[in-house]
Amino acid sequence: MAAMLSVPLAPASADTPTPVAPRPLTPTAAGQLASTLAGDLKDDMAGAYYDAEGRKLVVNVLSETSAEKVRQAGAEPRMVEHSLAQLEAVRKDLTAKSVPGTARAVDHRLNKVVVTADSTVGEEALAGLRKQVAERDDMAVLRQAEGEFTPLALGGDAIWRGDGARCSLGFNVVRNGMPYFLTAGHCARLFDRWSATRSGRSIGITVASEFPRDDHALVRYTTRTDHRSRVNLYNGSSHAITRAADPIVGQQVRRSGSTTKVHEGEVTAVNVSVTYPQGRVDGLIQTDVCAEPGDSGGPLFSGATGHGLTSGGRGDCSRGGETFYQPLTEALRDHGARIG
């Protein structure tokens, strides 16, 4: 009969880190932690996303050393193959060769660049896209989608142009102590005066706008119209907005617009480039929230935080779709304004 050896268990080394389980986080806290980790890990961090069901931050990393730092910070590490710098280089290269009806985004869950072609992209252009994607060494994939990527140019409260076109007010802001509001740049492209009702008296005048490349406009109030920093929820109530911040992938968000009222969904990508028929817009937020013409310029938000202005998308609120948003932080910075 073999002898059984009794070996005393040795205590763990004092140098061995104690495992840390991912801690429950709000989307805001997850976004702040992701920013901190990006500064600490630098090129070894390949993106991050929020797991809403688990209430945790998932961080893509390229080494076990960085994975341990992520664990110690209270997030969940995920080993991936491609760095964010590599994927961004691929996205920029594909963007430079873009055709109307396409979008390009780094998908942090896939660790690849997703090129989306809408139904207006013909077979010849699709063949070109397939070739471009195939040349990216498994760092990109092509996705086809129904519908057409267009600015939703017909959004909060309705605002009307003199020609009868309708958009949405995004956020009330303050610049140099004076009241303004933000909306989509493509809405202000052809007309500079706005009213609160169709053919009504003017309540504001556009003082600056950008489209394409970006998609935002600044409108100065010309009357004593109520301009509190709130979003219309279309149920008889409104919701206060007190700050602006960029969302994180996986975060739950809501959108308000004068055509389809309030809808909610998830952020699916950030820093997205979309090529509309009118030109390319870069740096957008992508979501699976629906929208329709007339919702353009309306606010994307979560809680008391404003995130973006409705730019464009495809689909509708009957069948579903996806939408893109101009980041609010960039619009505020470009116009020297603040939430107010």
Stockholm file with secondary structure:
# STOCKHOLM 1.0

chainA/1-340         MAAMLSVPLAPASADTPTPVAPRPLTPTAAGQLASTLAGDLKDDMAGAYYDAEGRKLVVNVLSETSAEKVRQAGAEPRMVEHSLAQLEAVRKDLTAKSVPGTARAVDHRLNKVVVTADSTVGEEALAGLRKQVAERDDMAVLRQAEGEFTPLALGGDAIWRGDGARCSLGFNVVRNGMPYFLTAGHCARLFDRWSATRSGRSIGITVASEFPRDDHALVRYTTRTDHRSRVNLYNGSSHAITRAADPIVGQQVRRSGSTTKVHEGEVTAVNVSVTYPQGRVDGLIQTDVCAEPGDSGGPLFSGATGHGLTSGGRGDCSRGGETFYQPLTEALRDHGARIG
#=GR chainA/1-340 SS CCCCCCCCCCCCCTTSCCCCCCCCCCHHHHHHHHHHHHHHHGGGEEEEEEETTTTEEEEEESSHHHHHHHHHHTSEEEECSSCHHHHHHHHHHHHHTCCTTEEEEEETTTTEEEEEECTTSCHHHHHHHHHHHHTTTTSEEEEECSSCCEECCCCCCEEEETTSCEEECCEEEEETTEEEEEECTTTSSSCCEEESSTTCCEEEEEEEEECSBSCEEEEEECSCCCCCSEEECSSSCEEECCEECCCCTTCEEEEEETTTEEEEEEEEEEEEEEEETTEEEEEEEEESCCCCTTCTTCEEEETTEEEEEEEEEEEETTTEEEEEEEEHHHHHHHHTCEEC
#=GC SS_cons         CCCCCCCCCCCCCTTSCCCCCCCCCCHHHHHHHHHHHHHHHGGGEEEEEEETTTTEEEEEESSHHHHHHHHHHTSEEEECSSCHHHHHHHHHHHHHTCCTTEEEEEETTTTEEEEEECTTSCHHHHHHHHHHHHTTTTSEEEEECSSCCEECCCCCCEEEETTSCEEECCEEEEETTEEEEEECTTTSSSCCEEESSTTCCEEEEEEEEECSBSCEEEEEECSCCCCCSEEECSSSCEEECCEECCCCTTCEEEEEETTTEEEEEEEEEEEEEEEETTEEEEEEEEESCCCCTTCTTCEEEETTEEEEEEEEEEEETTTEEEEEEEEHHHHHHHHTCEEC
//
